[in-house]
Amino acid sequence: MSKVSLTDIYDNVSLKSGIIPGWGFSALLSGPGFDLLFDTGADVNILKGNMELLEIPPENIDGIFLSHPHCDHVGGLSAVLRKNSELKVYLTKSFPGELKDKIEDYGAELVELYEPEKILPNLFSTGEIKGSYRGNSLPEQSLILSTARGSVVVSGCAHPGISVIVKKAQEITGESPHLVAGGFHLGSSNPEEIKRVIKEFRSCSVEKLAPTHCTGERATEMIRDAYGENCLELGAGKVLAV
């Protein structure tokens, strides 16, 4: 498979002139046969404006993948559904009924996931991962993209623990991730915890990392020190060839 990319649309920091930053995360996964929006950030207008500047028409999106129901990941949902309701929205069964009703009111097709499942060509959900990282039991799903280089794992906030997510993805695909990108939820972690996570990345033979959003500055710096050029910069406006 060729020409697969991840475009960061909504993030805490902007890496492109004119792109507005905001606390939250949204990215477009594009490849042969799919254009899938991963999460929608927090603010409808920021998401809409950034999509326009990045020349991403909502009408071209095949589906929306929602990692978990926190407002900084689902708040911009209507910016897409107002323009394109003829798509599928992939979420887990534990999402609030109110949000599910809102999606169906727009006319979109709701796809509730629990177990790992293929959702589009070369795209898989990890299924609902519960975990208990730092006492946080919020269920979350992550996305696995199969590429010629190996699997790419995209995390929204990694509430169950980013190591748990990576190990689950490895279990599903049977291969070590080529790239793990997104929020790693290490912003309040101490150095020893971060070192442990980096060690677990190594034990899973993760080749490259692209931490952003809730990963935290200290964790991002420690990952950069450990991975060098294989720690990729990610922020709103950035496009990664994966």
DRENPA-3360 file (N, C-alpha, C; in nm, 2 decimals, always signed):
BEGIN
1 = MSKVSLTD = +0.08/-0.12/+0.00/+0.00/+0.00/+0.00/+0.09/+0.12/+0.00 ~ +0.05/+0.22/-0.08/+0.14/+0.34/-0.09/+0.06/+0.47/-0.06 ~ +0.13/+0.58/-0.05/+0.07/+0.71/-0.03/-0.03/+0.71/+0.09 ~ +0.02/+0.67/+0.20/-0.06/+0.67/+0.32/-0.01/+0.79/+0.41 ~ -0.10/+0.87/+0.46/-0.06/+0.99/+0.54/-0.15/+1.01/+0.66 ~ -0.09/+1.08/+0.76/-0.16/+1.13/+0.87/-0.15/+1.28/+0.88 ~ -0.26/+1.35/+0.87/-0.26/+1.49/+0.88/-0.32/+1.54/+1.01 ~ -0.24/+1.61/+1.09/-0.28/+1.66/+1.22/-0.36/+1.78/+1.19;
9 = IYDNVSLK = -0.49/+1.78/+1.22/-0.58/+1.89/+1.20/-0.60/+1.98/+1.32 ~ -0.61/+1.92/+1.44/-0.64/+1.99/+1.56/-0.55/+1.94/+1.67 ~ -0.48/+2.03/+1.73/-0.38/+1.99/+1.83/-0.35/+2.11/+1.92 ~ -0.28/+2.08/+2.03/-0.24/+2.19/+2.13/-0.15/+2.29/+2.07 ~ -0.07/+2.25/+1.98/+0.03/+2.35/+1.91/+0.01/+2.35/+1.76 ~ +0.04/+2.46/+1.70/+0.03/+2.47/+1.55/+0.17/+2.47/+1.49 ~ +0.18/+2.39/+1.39/+0.31/+2.38/+1.32/+0.30/+2.44/+1.18 ~ +0.19/+2.51/+1.15/+0.17/+2.57/+1.01/+0.11/+2.70/+1.03;
17 = SGIIPGWG = +0.15/+2.80/+0.95/+0.10/+2.94/+0.96/-0.05/+2.94/+0.93 ~ -0.13/+3.00/+1.01/-0.27/+3.02/+0.98/-0.35/+2.91/+1.05 ~ -0.29/+2.80/+1.09/-0.36/+2.69/+1.16/-0.38/+2.73/+1.30 ~ -0.50/+2.72/+1.36/-0.52/+2.76/+1.50/-0.51/+2.64/+1.59 ~ -0.43/+2.66/+1.70/-0.42/+2.55/+1.79/-0.53/+2.55/+1.89 ~ -0.55/+2.44/+1.96/-0.65/+2.43/+2.07/-0.64/+2.30/+2.14 ~ -0.67/+2.30/+2.27/-0.66/+2.17/+2.34/-0.75/+2.07/+2.29 ~ -0.69/+1.96/+2.24/-0.77/+1.85/+2.18/-0.69/+1.79/+2.07;
25 = FSALLSGP = -0.76/+1.70/+2.00/-0.69/+1.62/+1.89/-0.78/+1.58/+1.78 ~ -0.74/+1.59/+1.66/-0.81/+1.54/+1.54/-0.71/+1.52/+1.43 ~ -0.72/+1.41/+1.36/-0.62/+1.38/+1.25/-0.70/+1.31/+1.14 ~ -0.65/+1.33/+1.02/-0.71/+1.26/+0.90/-0.61/+1.15/+0.86 ~ -0.66/+1.03/+0.85/-0.58/+0.92/+0.80/-0.63/+0.89/+0.65 ~ -0.53/+0.91/+0.56/-0.57/+0.89/+0.42/-0.48/+0.79/+0.35 ~ -0.55/+0.71/+0.26/-0.48/+0.61/+0.18/-0.57/+0.56/+0.07 ~ -0.52/+0.47/+0.00/-0.60/+0.41/-0.11/-0.73/+0.35/-0.05;
33 = GFDLLFDT = -0.85/+0.41/-0.09/-0.98/+0.36/-0.05/-1.03/+0.41/+0.08 ~ -0.96/+0.51/+0.14/-1.02/+0.56/+0.27/-0.97/+0.70/+0.30 ~ -1.05/+0.78/+0.36/-1.02/+0.91/+0.42/-1.10/+0.91/+0.56 ~ -1.03/+0.88/+0.66/-1.10/+0.86/+0.79/-1.05/+0.97/+0.89 ~ -1.15/+1.03/+0.95/-1.12/+1.14/+1.05/-1.11/+1.07/+1.19 ~ -1.00/+1.09/+1.25/-0.98/+1.04/+1.39/-1.00/+1.15/+1.49 ~ -1.11/+1.14/+1.57/-1.15/+1.24/+1.66/-1.18/+1.37/+1.60 ~ -1.24/+1.47/+1.67/-1.28/+1.59/+1.61/-1.24/+1.72/+1.69;
41 = GADVNILK = -1.15/+1.70/+1.78/-1.11/+1.82/+1.86/-1.22/+1.87/+1.95 ~ -1.20/+1.99/+2.00/-1.30/+2.04/+2.10/-1.39/+2.15/+2.05 ~ -1.34/+2.22/+1.94/-1.42/+2.34/+1.90/-1.46/+2.33/+1.75 ~ -1.59/+2.35/+1.73/-1.64/+2.33/+1.59/-1.57/+2.43/+1.50 ~ -1.56/+2.56/+1.53/-1.51/+2.66/+1.44/-1.36/+2.64/+1.41 ~ -1.28/+2.60/+1.52/-1.14/+2.57/+1.49/-1.12/+2.45/+1.40 ~ -1.20/+2.34/+1.42/-1.19/+2.23/+1.33/-1.23/+2.27/+1.19 ~ -1.34/+2.34/+1.18/-1.38/+2.38/+1.04/-1.28/+2.46/+0.97;
49 = GNMELLEI = -1.23/+2.56/+1.04/-1.13/+2.65/+0.98/-1.00/+2.59/+0.94 ~ -0.95/+2.50/+1.03/-0.83/+2.43/+1.00/-0.85/+2.33/+0.89 ~ -0.96/+2.27/+0.88/-0.99/+2.18/+0.76/-0.99/+2.25/+0.63 ~ -1.05/+2.37/+0.64/-1.05/+2.46/+0.52/-0.91/+2.49/+0.47 ~ -0.83/+2.54/+0.57/-0.69/+2.58/+0.54/-0.61/+2.46/+0.49 ~ -0.63/+2.34/+0.54/-0.56/+2.22/+0.50/-0.62/+2.16/+0.37 ~ -0.73/+2.22/+0.32/-0.80/+2.17/+0.20/-0.85/+2.03/+0.22 ~ -0.92/+2.01/+0.33/-0.98/+1.88/+0.36/-1.13/+1.90/+0.36;
57 = PPENIDGI = -1.20/+1.87/+0.25/-1.34/+1.89/+0.24/-1.42/+1.78/+0.33 ~ -1.51/+1.82/+0.41/-1.58/+1.72/+0.49/-1.66/+1.62/+0.40 ~ -1.69/+1.67/+0.28/-1.77/+1.58/+0.19/-1.69/+1.46/+0.14 ~ -1.55/+1.47/+0.15/-1.47/+1.36/+0.11/-1.44/+1.26/+0.21 ~ -1.48/+1.28/+0.33/-1.45/+1.19/+0.44/-1.54/+1.07/+0.44 ~ -1.48/+0.95/+0.45/-1.56/+0.83/+0.45/-1.62/+0.79/+0.58 ~ -1.55/+0.83/+0.69/-1.60/+0.79/+0.82/-1.53/+0.87/+0.93 ~ -1.58/+0.87/+1.05/-1.53/+0.94/+1.17/-1.50/+0.83/+1.28;
65 = FLSHPHCD = -1.38/+0.83/+1.33/-1.35/+0.73/+1.43/-1.33/+0.81/+1.56 ~ -1.41/+0.78/+1.67/-1.40/+0.85/+1.79/-1.34/+0.76/+1.90 ~ -1.23/+0.81/+1.96/-1.16/+0.73/+2.05/-1.23/+0.71/+2.19 ~ -1.28/+0.83/+2.24/-1.35/+0.83/+2.37/-1.43/+0.96/+2.37 ~ -1.53/+0.97/+2.47/-1.63/+1.07/+2.46/-1.59/+1.21/+2.53 ~ -1.46/+1.23/+2.56/-1.43/+1.36/+2.62/-1.44/+1.47/+2.52 ~ -1.48/+1.59/+2.57/-1.52/+1.70/+2.48/-1.41/+1.74/+2.39 ~ -1.28/+1.73/+2.43/-1.17/+1.77/+2.35/-1.14/+1.67/+2.23;
73 = HVGGLSAV = -1.22/+1.57/+2.22/-1.21/+1.47/+2.12/-1.34/+1.46/+2.03 ~ -1.45/+1.50/+2.09/-1.58/+1.49/+2.01/-1.65/+1.63/+1.99 ~ -1.59/+1.74/+2.05/-1.66/+1.87/+2.04/-1.68/+1.92/+1.91 ~ -1.59/+1.89/+1.81/-1.60/+1.94/+1.68/-1.68/+1.86/+1.58 ~ -1.75/+1.76/+1.63/-1.82/+1.66/+1.55/-1.92/+1.72/+1.45 ~ -1.99/+1.82/+1.49/-2.10/+1.87/+1.41/-2.04/+1.95/+1.29 ~ -1.91/+1.99/+1.30/-1.85/+2.06/+1.18/-1.84/+1.98/+1.06 ~ -1.83/+1.85/+1.08/-1.83/+1.75/+0.97/-1.97/+1.70/+0.94;
81 = LRKNSELK = -2.05/+1.67/+1.04/-2.18/+1.61/+1.01/-2.28/+1.70/+0.95 ~ -2.26/+1.83/+0.97/-2.34/+1.93/+0.90/-2.32/+1.93/+0.75 ~ -2.20/+1.90/+0.71/-2.16/+1.90/+0.57/-2.17/+1.76/+0.51 ~ -2.16/+1.66/+0.59/-2.16/+1.53/+0.53/-2.21/+1.43/+0.64 ~ -2.34/+1.39/+0.62/-2.40/+1.30/+0.71/-2.40/+1.16/+0.65 ~ -2.36/+1.15/+0.53/-2.36/+1.01/+0.46/-2.23/+0.94/+0.49 ~ -2.20/+0.92/+0.61/-2.08/+0.85/+0.65/-2.10/+0.77/+0.78 ~ -2.01/+0.69/+0.81/-2.02/+0.61/+0.93/-1.94/+0.67/+1.05;
89 = VYLTKSFP = -1.99/+0.66/+1.17/-1.92/+0.71/+1.28/-1.89/+0.59/+1.37 ~ -1.77/+0.56/+1.39/-1.72/+0.44/+1.47/-1.69/+0.49/+1.61 ~ -1.77/+0.43/+1.71/-1.74/+0.46/+1.85/-1.76/+0.33/+1.93 ~ -1.73/+0.33/+2.06/-1.75/+0.21/+2.14/-1.89/+0.21/+2.20 ~ -1.93/+0.10/+2.25/-2.06/+0.08/+2.31/-2.08/+0.16/+2.43 ~ -1.97/+0.20/+2.50/-1.98/+0.27/+2.63/-2.00/+0.42/+2.61 ~ -2.00/+0.47/+2.49/-2.03/+0.61/+2.47/-2.17/+0.65/+2.52 ~ -2.19/+0.77/+2.57/-2.32/+0.81/+2.62/-2.43/+0.81/+2.51;
97 = GELKDKIE = -2.54/+0.77/+2.55/-2.66/+0.76/+2.46/-2.69/+0.89/+2.40 ~ -2.67/+1.00/+2.47/-2.70/+1.13/+2.42/-2.62/+1.17/+2.30 ~ -2.49/+1.13/+2.30/-2.40/+1.16/+2.19/-2.44/+1.07/+2.07 ~ -2.48/+0.94/+2.10/-2.52/+0.85/+1.99/-2.64/+0.90/+1.92 ~ -2.74/+0.95/+2.00/-2.86/+1.01/+1.95/-2.83/+1.13/+1.86 ~ -2.74/+1.21/+1.90/-2.70/+1.33/+1.83/-2.65/+1.29/+1.69 ~ -2.56/+1.19/+1.69/-2.50/+1.15/+1.56/-2.61/+1.09/+1.47 ~ -2.70/+1.02/+1.52/-2.81/+0.96/+1.44/-2.91/+1.07/+1.39;
105 = DYGAELVE = -2.93/+1.17/+1.47/-3.01/+1.28/+1.43/-2.96/+1.35/+1.31 ~ -2.83/+1.35/+1.29/-2.77/+1.41/+1.17/-2.79/+1.32/+1.05 ~ -2.83/+1.19/+1.07/-2.85/+1.10/+0.96/-2.73/+1.01/+0.93 ~ -2.62/+1.02/+1.02/-2.51/+0.94/+1.00/-2.53/+0.80/+1.05 ~ -2.46/+0.70/+1.00/-2.47/+0.56/+1.04/-2.38/+0.54/+1.16 ~ -2.44/+0.49/+1.27/-2.37/+0.47/+1.40/-2.31/+0.32/+1.40 ~ -2.18/+0.31/+1.42/-2.12/+0.17/+1.43/-2.06/+0.16/+1.57 ~ -2.13/+0.08/+1.65/-2.08/+0.06/+1.78/-1.98/-0.06/+1.79;
113 = LYEPEKIL = -1.87/-0.04/+1.85/-1.76/-0.14/+1.85/-1.73/-0.18/+2.00 ~ -1.70/-0.31/+2.01/-1.65/-0.35/+2.14/-1.52/-0.44/+2.13 ~ -1.53/-0.53/+2.04/-1.41/-0.62/+2.01/-1.33/-0.56/+1.90 ~ -1.20/-0.60/+1.88/-1.12/-0.56/+1.77/-1.19/-0.59/+1.64 ~ -1.19/-0.50/+1.54/-1.27/-0.52/+1.42/-1.21/-0.43/+1.31 ~ -1.21/-0.49/+1.19/-1.18/-0.42/+1.07/-1.29/-0.33/+1.03 ~ -1.26/-0.20/+1.01/-1.36/-0.10/+0.98/-1.36/-0.05/+0.83 ~ -1.24/-0.04/+0.78/-1.22/+0.00/+0.64/-1.10/-0.07/+0.59;
121 = PNLFSTGE = -1.07/-0.06/+0.46/-0.95/-0.13/+0.40/-0.82/-0.09/+0.48 ~ -0.75/-0.18/+0.54/-0.63/-0.16/+0.61/-0.64/-0.08/+0.74 ~ -0.77/-0.07/+0.79/-0.79/+0.00/+0.91/-0.87/-0.08/+1.01 ~ -0.82/-0.08/+1.14/-0.88/-0.17/+1.24/-0.89/-0.09/+1.37 ~ -1.00/-0.12/+1.44/-1.01/-0.07/+1.58/-0.95/-0.18/+1.67 ~ -0.89/-0.12/+1.78/-0.84/-0.21/+1.88/-0.96/-0.27/+1.96 ~ -1.08/-0.22/+1.94/-1.19/-0.25/+2.03/-1.18/-0.17/+2.16 ~ -1.27/-0.19/+2.24/-1.28/-0.11/+2.37/-1.17/-0.16/+2.47;
129 = IKGSYRGN = -1.08/-0.07/+2.50/-0.98/-0.11/+2.60/-1.01/-0.03/+2.73 ~ -1.02/-0.11/+2.84/-1.06/-0.04/+2.96/-0.94/+0.00/+3.05 ~ -0.85/-0.09/+3.08/-0.73/-0.06/+3.15/-0.76/+0.01/+3.28 ~ -0.65/+0.05/+3.35/-0.66/+0.12/+3.48/-0.54/+0.21/+3.50 ~ -0.49/+0.28/+3.40/-0.37/+0.36/+3.42/-0.39/+0.47/+3.51 ~ -0.31/+0.48/+3.62/-0.32/+0.59/+3.71/-0.46/+0.60/+3.77 ~ -0.53/+0.49/+3.79/-0.66/+0.48/+3.84/-0.77/+0.53/+3.75 ~ -0.73/+0.55/+3.62/-0.83/+0.60/+3.52/-0.89/+0.48/+3.45;
137 = SLPEQSLI = -1.01/+0.45/+3.46/-1.07/+0.33/+3.40/-1.16/+0.37/+3.28 ~ -1.14/+0.49/+3.22/-1.23/+0.53/+3.11/-1.20/+0.44/+2.99 ~ -1.30/+0.37/+2.93/-1.28/+0.29/+2.81/-1.24/+0.38/+2.69 ~ -1.15/+0.32/+2.61/-1.11/+0.40/+2.49/-1.07/+0.30/+2.38 ~ -1.09/+0.34/+2.26/-1.04/+0.26/+2.14/-0.94/+0.34/+2.07 ~ -0.84/+0.26/+2.01/-0.74/+0.32/+1.93/-0.75/+0.26/+1.79 ~ -0.68/+0.33/+1.70/-0.69/+0.29/+1.56/-0.56/+0.22/+1.51 ~ -0.57/+0.12/+1.43/-0.45/+0.05/+1.38/-0.46/+0.06/+1.23;
145 = LSTARGSV = -0.36/+0.11/+1.17/-0.35/+0.13/+1.02/-0.24/+0.03/+0.97 ~ -0.27/-0.06/+0.88/-0.18/-0.15/+0.82/-0.11/-0.08/+0.70 ~ +0.02/-0.07/+0.70/+0.09/-0.01/+0.59/+0.20/-0.11/+0.55 ~ +0.27/-0.07/+0.43/+0.38/-0.15/+0.38/+0.50/-0.16/+0.48 ~ +0.51/-0.05/+0.56/+0.62/-0.05/+0.66/+0.59/-0.12/+0.79 ~ +0.46/-0.15/+0.81/+0.42/-0.21/+0.93/+0.30/-0.14/+0.99 ~ +0.26/-0.18/+1.10/+0.14/-0.11/+1.16/+0.16/+0.02/+1.22 ~ +0.06/+0.11/+1.21/+0.07/+0.24/+1.27/-0.05/+0.25/+1.37;
153 = VVSGCAHP = -0.02/+0.28/+1.50/-0.12/+0.29/+1.60/-0.14/+0.44/+1.63 ~ -0.27/+0.48/+1.63/-0.31/+0.61/+1.66/-0.39/+0.62/+1.79 ~ -0.35/+0.69/+1.89/-0.41/+0.70/+2.02/-0.47/+0.84/+2.04 ~ -0.59/+0.84/+2.09/-0.65/+0.97/+2.12/-0.59/+1.03/+2.25 ~ -0.61/+0.97/+2.36/-0.56/+1.01/+2.49/-0.49/+0.90/+2.57 ~ -0.50/+0.78/+2.53/-0.44/+0.67/+2.60/-0.48/+0.66/+2.75 ~ -0.61/+0.68/+2.78/-0.65/+0.67/+2.92/-0.62/+0.53/+2.98 ~ -0.63/+0.42/+2.90/-0.60/+0.29/+2.96/-0.45/+0.27/+2.98;
161 = GISVIVKK = -0.37/+0.36/+2.93/-0.23/+0.34/+2.93/-0.17/+0.32/+2.79 ~ -0.08/+0.40/+2.74/-0.03/+0.38/+2.61/+0.04/+0.25/+2.59 ~ +0.10/+0.20/+2.69/+0.17/+0.07/+2.68/+0.07/-0.04/+2.66 ~ -0.05/-0.03/+2.73/-0.15/-0.13/+2.72/-0.21/-0.13/+2.57 ~ -0.22/-0.01/+2.52/-0.27/+0.00/+2.38/-0.18/-0.06/+2.28 ~ -0.05/-0.03/+2.30/+0.05/-0.08/+2.20/+0.06/-0.23/+2.21 ~ +0.05/-0.29/+2.33/+0.06/-0.43/+2.34/-0.07/-0.50/+2.28 ~ -0.18/-0.43/+2.30/-0.31/-0.48/+2.24/-0.30/-0.48/+2.08;
169 = AQEITGES = -0.25/-0.37/+2.03/-0.23/-0.36/+1.88/-0.14/-0.47/+1.83 ~ -0.03/-0.49/+1.91/+0.07/-0.59/+1.87/+0.00/-0.73/+1.87 ~ -0.08/-0.75/+1.97/-0.15/-0.88/+1.98/-0.25/-0.90/+1.86 ~ -0.32/-0.79/+1.82/-0.41/-0.80/+1.71/-0.34/-0.82/+1.57 ~ -0.23/-0.75/+1.55/-0.17/-0.76/+1.42/-0.06/-0.87/+1.41 ~ -0.01/-0.90/+1.52/+0.10/-1.00/+1.52/+0.23/-0.94/+1.48 ~ +0.24/-0.81/+1.48/+0.37/-0.74/+1.44/+0.39/-0.62/+1.53 ~ +0.52/-0.58/+1.53/+0.56/-0.47/+1.61/+0.52/-0.34/+1.54;
177 = PHLVAGGF = +0.47/-0.24/+1.61/+0.43/-0.11/+1.54/+0.55/-0.04/+1.48 ~ +0.53/+0.00/+1.35/+0.62/+0.09/+1.29/+0.62/+0.23/+1.35 ~ +0.50/+0.28/+1.38/+0.48/+0.41/+1.44/+0.36/+0.41/+1.54 ~ +0.38/+0.48/+1.65/+0.28/+0.51/+1.75/+0.26/+0.66/+1.76 ~ +0.14/+0.71/+1.73/+0.12/+0.85/+1.72/+0.00/+0.89/+1.80 ~ +0.00/+1.02/+1.85/-0.12/+1.07/+1.92/-0.09/+1.11/+2.06 ~ -0.20/+1.11/+2.14/-0.18/+1.15/+2.28/-0.15/+1.03/+2.37 ~ -0.04/+1.04/+2.45/+0.01/+0.93/+2.53/-0.03/+0.95/+2.68;
185 = HLGSSNPE = -0.10/+1.06/+2.72/-0.15/+1.08/+2.85/-0.04/+1.07/+2.96 ~ +0.07/+1.13/+2.94/+0.18/+1.13/+3.03/+0.21/+1.27/+3.09 ~ +0.12/+1.36/+3.07/+0.14/+1.50/+3.12/+0.17/+1.51/+3.26 ~ +0.11/+1.43/+3.35/+0.13/+1.44/+3.49/+0.22/+1.32/+3.55 ~ +0.28/+1.25/+3.46/+0.36/+1.14/+3.50/+0.50/+1.18/+3.54 ~ +0.56/+1.11/+3.64/+0.69/+1.15/+3.69/+0.80/+1.08/+3.60 ~ +0.92/+1.12/+3.61/+1.02/+1.07/+3.52/+1.04/+0.92/+3.52 ~ +1.02/+0.86/+3.64/+1.03/+0.71/+3.65/+0.92/+0.64/+3.57;
193 = EIKRVIKE = +0.80/+0.69/+3.58/+0.69/+0.64/+3.50/+0.72/+0.65/+3.35 ~ +0.77/+0.76/+3.31/+0.80/+0.79/+3.17/+0.91/+0.69/+3.12 ~ +1.01/+0.68/+3.20/+1.12/+0.58/+3.17/+1.06/+0.44/+3.15 ~ +0.97/+0.40/+3.24/+0.91/+0.27/+3.22/+0.83/+0.26/+3.09 ~ +0.76/+0.36/+3.05/+0.68/+0.36/+2.93/+0.78/+0.34/+2.81 ~ +0.88/+0.42/+2.81/+0.98/+0.42/+2.70/+1.04/+0.28/+2.69 ~ +1.07/+0.22/+2.81/+1.12/+0.08/+2.81/+1.02/-0.02/+2.75 ~ +0.89/+0.00/+2.78/+0.79/-0.09/+2.72/+0.78/-0.06/+2.57;
201 = FRSCSVEK = +0.79/+0.06/+2.52/+0.80/+0.08/+2.38/+0.91/+0.00/+2.32 ~ +1.03/+0.00/+2.38/+1.14/-0.07/+2.33/+1.11/-0.22/+2.33 ~ +1.05/-0.27/+2.44/+1.02/-0.41/+2.45/+0.92/-0.46/+2.34 ~ +0.84/-0.37/+2.29/+0.75/-0.40/+2.19/+0.81/-0.37/+2.05 ~ +0.93/-0.33/+2.05/+1.01/-0.30/+1.92/+0.94/-0.19/+1.84 ~ +0.88/-0.09/+1.91/+0.82/+0.03/+1.84/+0.94/+0.10/+1.77 ~ +0.93/+0.12/+1.64/+1.03/+0.19/+1.56/+1.03/+0.34/+1.58 ~ +0.91/+0.40/+1.56/+0.90/+0.55/+1.57/+0.79/+0.59/+1.65;
209 = LAPTHCTG = +0.80/+0.71/+1.71/+0.70/+0.77/+1.80/+0.67/+0.91/+1.75 ~ +0.54/+0.95/+1.76/+0.50/+1.09/+1.73/+0.41/+1.13/+1.84 ~ +0.46/+1.17/+1.96/+0.38/+1.21/+2.07/+0.32/+1.35/+2.06 ~ +0.20/+1.37/+2.10/+0.14/+1.50/+2.10/+0.03/+1.51/+2.20 ~ -0.05/+1.62/+2.19/-0.17/+1.65/+2.27/-0.14/+1.63/+2.42 ~ -0.19/+1.53/+2.49/-0.18/+1.51/+2.63/-0.05/+1.44/+2.68 ~ +0.04/+1.42/+2.59/+0.17/+1.35/+2.63/+0.25/+1.43/+2.73 ~ +0.25/+1.56/+2.72/+0.32/+1.65/+2.81/+0.46/+1.68/+2.77;
217 = ERATEMIR = +0.51/+1.80/+2.80/+0.64/+1.85/+2.76/+0.75/+1.76/+2.81 ~ +0.75/+1.73/+2.94/+0.86/+1.65/+2.99/+0.87/+1.51/+2.93 ~ +0.75/+1.44/+2.91/+0.75/+1.31/+2.85/+0.80/+1.32/+2.70 ~ +0.75/+1.42/+2.63/+0.79/+1.44/+2.49/+0.94/+1.46/+2.48 ~ +1.00/+1.54/+2.57/+1.14/+1.56/+2.57/+1.22/+1.43/+2.60 ~ +1.17/+1.35/+2.70/+1.24/+1.23/+2.73/+1.23/+1.13/+2.62 ~ +1.11/+1.12/+2.55/+1.10/+1.03/+2.44/+1.19/+1.08/+2.33 ~ +1.20/+1.21/+2.30/+1.29/+1.26/+2.20/+1.44/+1.22/+2.23;
225 = DAYGENCL = +1.47/+1.23/+2.36/+1.61/+1.20/+2.40/+1.64/+1.05/+2.37 ~ +1.54/+0.97/+2.40/+1.55/+0.82/+2.38/+1.55/+0.78/+2.24 ~ +1.46/+0.84/+2.16/+1.44/+0.79/+2.02/+1.51/+0.87/+1.92 ~ +1.56/+0.99/+1.95/+1.63/+1.07/+1.86/+1.55/+1.11/+1.73 ~ +1.60/+1.09/+1.62/+1.53/+1.12/+1.49/+1.41/+1.04/+1.47 ~ +1.40/+0.93/+1.54/+1.28/+0.85/+1.53/+1.16/+0.89/+1.62 ~ +1.18/+1.01/+1.69/+1.07/+1.08/+1.76/+1.03/+1.19/+1.66 ~ +0.91/+1.17/+1.60/+0.87/+1.27/+1.50/+0.79/+1.38/+1.56;
233 = ELGAGKVL = +0.81/+1.50/+1.51/+0.73/+1.62/+1.56/+0.59/+1.61/+1.50 ~ +0.49/+1.64/+1.59/+0.35/+1.63/+1.55/+0.28/+1.75/+1.61 ~ +0.20/+1.82/+1.53/+0.12/+1.93/+1.58/+0.02/+1.97/+1.47 ~ -0.07/+2.06/+1.49/-0.17/+2.10/+1.39/-0.11/+2.15/+1.27 ~ -0.15/+2.10/+1.15/-0.09/+2.14/+1.02/+0.02/+2.05/+0.97 ~ +0.07/+1.96/+1.06/+0.18/+1.87/+1.02/+0.12/+1.75/+0.94 ~ +0.19/+1.71/+0.84/+0.15/+1.59/+0.76/+0.26/+1.49/+0.77 ~ +0.23/+1.37/+0.81/+0.33/+1.26/+0.82/+0.30/+1.16/+0.71;
241 = AV = +0.40/+1.12/+0.64/+0.39/+1.01/+0.55/+0.41/+0.88/+0.63 ~ +0.31/+0.79/+0.64/+0.33/+0.68/+0.73/+0.33/+0.55/+0.64;
% end
